[in-house]
């Protein structure tokens, strides 16, 4: 079974911290795939279709008839619900544990245009999404409502500021974590600003966490480091932040 330009994945983790499945947004194939570990823990993982016909479109329903269009970000709740940033359709979709698709949020009346990255708060269950065309970060409450633009003006640019005064340029993937100093925060791969940004949820304040803003490759202090299309991000167990530095073909670590 082949993948075609996958752009997002997320793991389902049980109460013991063991990964029981990985869900993949198979973007070029317009499908959601599922990786399952081998019984007993040894041997290759198995991959299977989870939802989608493989034909670009927009249809809710059973896995064999559901349609997606350029799915990108993925997030998985502890109950097994899989959320998909259905980018070209402009919606956030939800899949139950059997792969049945429904619309969770989005569309022209909600304001989300092209969702890219998704992550979930482990504290509240709220869902967060980047929008690479509206250059903004959105939050969604249970059931997709309320939908709130947390940060971003709607226009591309760069500004460290609070709420809609902050500016991004094609923000892509994002990651949730908590810190003693700031509480809940999001790290955002601000792709065309060549920076890793930080959003504090309690205040909606946006700051630059790493990156000089100049495309290139340089390790060093956070203000001097250079990225080239930082696209993905995740947080490690000690609070370290990892960045998928796409054009540099590297995985970077920010202490």
N, C-alpha and C positions, 0 to 999 in steps of 0.2 A: 504494500500500500504506500503510495507516494503522497508527499505534501507539496504544496505549491505556494511559496512565499508566506509561511506562517509569521504572524506579527504579534501574537499575544498568547500567554499561557498562565495558568494558575493551578495550584495544587489543592486538593481536598485532604485535610489532615485530621486524623481522629483524636480522641481525647488523650491518647498516649503520645501524641506528637509524631505519629507515623503517617507518612504520605500513602494514601490508599488509592489515589487516582490523580492524573494530571489532565486538564482540559486544554485544548489547543484551538485557537482561532486560525483555521486553515484559510487564510485570506484569499489567495488566488483560486481556491476551489469553492469558495462561498459555503464552507461547511464548518461544523464544530466536531472535532475528533477527541477521542478519549484514550489515554494511555493507562493501562492497568498493570501493576507489578505482578510478578509470578508468584504462584502459591509456594509458600515455604521460603520466599525471599531469594532464591537463586534462579538464574536463567534470564532470558530476555523478557522485556516488558512486551505486552501485546497492545496493538493499536486497532481501534475500531471506529466506525462512523457513530457519532452520538446524535447529531441532529443536522438536517439540511439535505436538500436534493442535489446540491452541487450546481444548480442553475441560479444565477443571480436573480433576485426578486424579493418580494416582501409578502410573506404569508405566515401567519401564526398557525399552530396546530401540531399534529403528531410529527415525530422525527422524520418520517419518510416523506412528508409533504411540506414541512417547514422550509421557508426560503430566507436567505440572508444575502446581503450585498456588501462585499468587502469588510467582513467582520474583523475587528482588530483587538481591542482590549478585552481581557477576561478577568473576572473575579468570582470566587467561590465562597459561599456562606457555609457556616458550620453545619447547617441542616442539609447541605448538598445542592442547594439552588445555585445555578450557574448564571452569572450575568454577562452579557455580551455587548460590547460597543459595536453596534451594527452601523458602521461609519457612513457608508454611502446611502443608506436608508434614513439616517438621521435619528435613529431610535436606540434606546437601551432595551434589549430583549432579556427575558428571564426564561431559563430552562429548568423544569423540575427534574427529579432524579431519574425519570424515564426518558428525558430529552424532549418532552413536549414544550413547544415554544409559545410564549405570550409576550405582549408588549408591556414593558415596565414603565417607561417614561420616554419623553422626547416628542419630536414632531414640531411643526411650525407654530403651534399655539403655545408651546412650552418654552421655546427659545433655543434649545440645543440644536446645533446644525450638523456638525460632523464629529461625534464623539470618538476619541481615540484610545485613551487609557482609562482603566477602571481600578478602583481599590475600595475596600470596605473597612469601616471602623470596627475593631473588635470590641470596643466599649459600647457603642450605641447601635451598631448594625447599619448606620447610614452609609450610603453609597456615594462615592466621589468620582467625577469624570473630568477629563480634559476635553476641550473642544479646540481642534487645531485650526479651524476656520474663524471661529469667534474669539480665539486667543484668550480663553477664559477657563476658569475652574468652577464646576457646578457641584452642588450637593443635592442628594435626593433622600427624602425621608422614606419610611416604610410604605411600600406600595407605589413608590415613585413620586409621592407628594408629601410635603411641599418641595418644589424645585427652586433652588436658590443659586444665583450667581454669586459665588463667594469672593472671587477675585478676577480681575481682568476687565479692561475697558470695552472690549469688543473689537478693538483695532490693534493691529500689530505694532510692536514697539518694545521699548525696554524702560521700566521704571520700578524701582523698589518703593512700595507704598502700601497703603491699606485698602483692602476691598477693591472696588471698581476703579480706583485711582492707579492701581498696579497695572503693569503692562507686560505681556508675554508675546512671543513670536513663534507660533506653531508648537505649543506645548504638547508633548506626546505622552509617554507613560509616566505613572506616578506611583508612589508607595506611601503607606500609612505606618506610623509608629507613635510611641509615646516617649517623652523624656521627663525627667524630674523637673527641669527648669521651665519647660513650656507646655507640658501636658500633651494633648494630641497634636500631631503635626503631619503635614504632607511634604514629601520631597518630590519635586517635579523636574523632569528632563525637559528643559526649555530649549527645544531643538535648534531653532534658527538664531537664538541669542547666544548659543554655545555656552550655556550655563546650567548649573544645577541650582534650582531655586527652592526655598523653604517657605511654607505657608503654615502659620500658627492658627489653629482652628478657633481658639478662644477669642482672638482679636481680628482674624483675617489679615494679619500683617504679613507681607511678602518681603523676603530679603534674599540676597544672593548668598548661597551656601558655598559654591565653588565655581571657578571659571572667570577668566579675564574678559570674556566677551569676544575675543579674537579667535577665529577658527585656526586650529593648528594642533600640535601635540607638545605638551610640556608638563612634566610632573613638577611638584613643588608645593609651595604654600597655596592655600585655597584661592587667594586673590590673583596669583600669578599662573595657576594651572590653566592649560588650554585643552579644549575639547574640539571635536569636529563632528557635528550632528549627534550630540548625546540624545539617545532615543529611549533607552530603558533604564529603570532604576529599581533597586530593592534594598532592604535593610537587613543586616546580619544580626546574629544573636547578641553581639557586644555593642550594638548601636552603630557599627560601621555601615557606610552607604556605598553600594556598588552601582556603577554606571556602565551601560552598554554604549561605548563610544564608537558609533557606527562606521563613519568614514575612516577612522583610525584603526578599525579592526581590532579593538582591544576592549577588555573589561578592566575598568579602573576602580580603585578603592579610595574612598575619602574617609579619613579617620575622624 
